[in-house]
Every structure is written in structure tokens, then in C-alpha cells.
């Protein structure tokens, strides 16, 4: 895959050592500091231990005689060595400025040279050069950028070379020790700079990858939210996970749920369009939550009317389907008076009531429509039966077909409510009304 096709322009760089644009570079700095925090914290504790114990260890390591007073040793180690503690402490601050990194490391390196000189370690020139080389490699350990590493070397190398030249001139070691020291410093500098280039490019590349992935995830979340506006959550979940079975129609025994608000069409003609839209959107959104919370799939809106299916796409036992549909119906009927209270200010003049019809039977379930627009729904005679029962339902009640009545949970009392003729059915459909708790 051509990376240039997927990397946005603001994440591009003009060259290998180039930076991002202003705002993106600031984001990269924050990202970089968050990555260095664990390493900086570890070095902080190591530095604190070294800083506290050096006055007791340094005299023995350097084999110093009694000419240097303990006070001088203590002042040297705890005073000059303080920047070594400040480096990781400052790096540990997530919002510190990046220029503090090369500044503090440079000061620490110079202080280390001063400390060695003060303890008469200048008589051991290779030790001073080796110490500087050691501090050089702190930069790649802390993942300094190429520029920050260059700043440290630009300041510390001339000082170190000058000290080495002075010592060589004093001791007469131009041909031997000085050449070795210059070779060591130059080699270490090139290695450190090379490592810094690799580290910075690697980090910037990783930052770009993470930003691209994050943006793609945001786009995906936006797409998911858009899909969920036009598809039931159960269907959207399957599509997001690559399950295309919802596209293939299948015969399945399900329970169909129809609900319609009584007199809403007449009411809609009296309401302002804005008030009507607010009521309808709030009502349909609340109904969708109720149906989905009970395991149903709300698949069609028709004005204020809704159609839901229990048992597809997620399979449920027929008895569980009817129980869930009844629970959803009971919650809907109980919620309408409460919702109506908040809608009086929008123009309604009485509590809204719903008619609900429930029927269980075999339908063709799947995605139906064209390549431009399709809907996950159920098609068949059983849908017509549920709609016909809903039309016969008294306001504020629920009616069941005989097939659903046979599946009603024990303890739910149902009363017969006559029969209804349905077009396409050669026998009357018996209806039953459950006593709502």
C-alpha cells in the first residue's frame, strides 16, 4: 500500500529530519513526552540514589587522600551533582518544554567535568573524556531528537576537547593520549548522532501511524453511528463484525409487534412542525430503547407507528419472544402518560395512548430493497395479522393473536376479545387481551 495515499498532508514532512506543521508538531511533542515518562521516572530514582550516596563512595573510587576535606566532597557531589537529579525530574513533567532536555543534560555534562577537575581527577584525562562520552549516550537513552542531541554535543564537545588539549599540552601526551581521546569523542559523537536520527525517524513514523489509525478509528466510529441511525443495533452489530447473514432472507418463527398512537394523525395537523418533530423524535427514540432493551429489533417506522420483531436477527425461543414483547408493550403503555406530561407544553391537550398488536408466526426475515436503499424486516402473512390485530386494539391496551396467546408465560391472565377477519386468511383470528400489571 502506498503510504502517501493514506497519510494526511498535515502529517507529512519535507525531509528525513523535517518537522511537522506547527499544530501537529505540538501534538508530537506532547506524544513524545508521554512516551519518555516511564524511562525518565526510572532514571529519576536511580539518580536520587546516586546523588545521595556519591559523597560516601567517590573518595574510595578515586582513591583520594586526606587533602580533600569531607565538606568539599559533600559540596561537590550534592551541589554539582544536583542537575543529574533534575534531568529526569524535569523530564517526568508531562508538560515540560522540550528545550529543557538539552539544556539540563548539557549543564549536567559540564558539571561532571567540573566535578572531576575539582577532585583532581584531571590527572586522569581519559576518565574525563569517558565521562563525557557516558553523558552523550544519555541522549539516545532518553530518545532525544537529533536537534536536541546536536545542541548537547555542540556545547560539550568544544569544552571537552579544550580540556583534553590543555592536559595533553601540560603532560606532553599529544601523540598518544590526545589522539585516542579525539578519536573516542568523534566516534562517540557520530554514533550518538546516527542513533538519534534513527530514533527520531522511528518515533515520528510511529506517531504518524498512530495518528492515521486514530483518525481511521474516528471515521469508523462516525460510520458506525451513521449505520445505527438507519439500521437496528442488532443488525448493525452483525454488519460491523462482518456477519452478512442478515442480507440473506430466511424463514423463521418470530413474534411481530405493532404499536400506533391513537389520534396522532389528527393531532399532527394542529401542531407546529417543530413541536411535531420534537414529539415524534422523542417518542420513536424512547420506543426504540424500550424494544431493544427487551431484546427486540425495531425495524420500521410509519409516522408514529412502529413495527418490531422479537427473535431476529438474534434467535429467541418462541415463549421468550412473547414474554419480551409483552414486557415491552407493558413498559410502553406505562411510559406514555409520563412522556405526555412533558409534551403538553408543545401543544398536546391530553395524554397519548397506544394500540399494540402482537402475533407469532413464520416470516421471511432478511434485508429487502434495492442496491440504493434496503431495510431489514419481516415479510409475510403473519405481519398482516399483527397489523390487523393492532388496528382492532382498544386505546391503551394490548391484543394477542391466538398463536401468541398459547405462548404467554404462566401467571399472565388473558381474556378473549373476539375474532377478526384478515385478508388472505381463510379463518377468523381469535384475539386475547392480557391483564397488564
Protein Blocks (a to p, Z undefined) as FASTA:
>chain_A
ZZklmmcfklpcfbfklccdfklmmmmmmmmmmmmmmmmmmmmmmmmmmmmmmmmmmmmm
nopafkbcfklmmmmmmmmmmmmmmmmmmmmpmkbcfklmmmmmmmmmmmmmmmmmmnop
mmmmmlmmmmmmmmmmmmmmnopafklmmmmmmmmmmmmmmmmmmmmmmnopmmmmmmmm
mmmmmmmmmmmmmmmmmmmmmmmmmmmmmmmmmmmmmmmmmmmmmmmmmgcfklmmmmmn
opaklmpgcdddddddddddehklmmmmmpcfklmmmmmmmmmmmmmmmmmmnopacfbd
ehjaccddehiabdcdfklmmmmmmmmmmmmmmmmmmmmmmmmmnopabdcddddddddd
dddeddeddfkbccdddedjklmmmmmmmmmpcghiacddfklmmmgcehiacddebjad
dehiabdcdddddddZZ
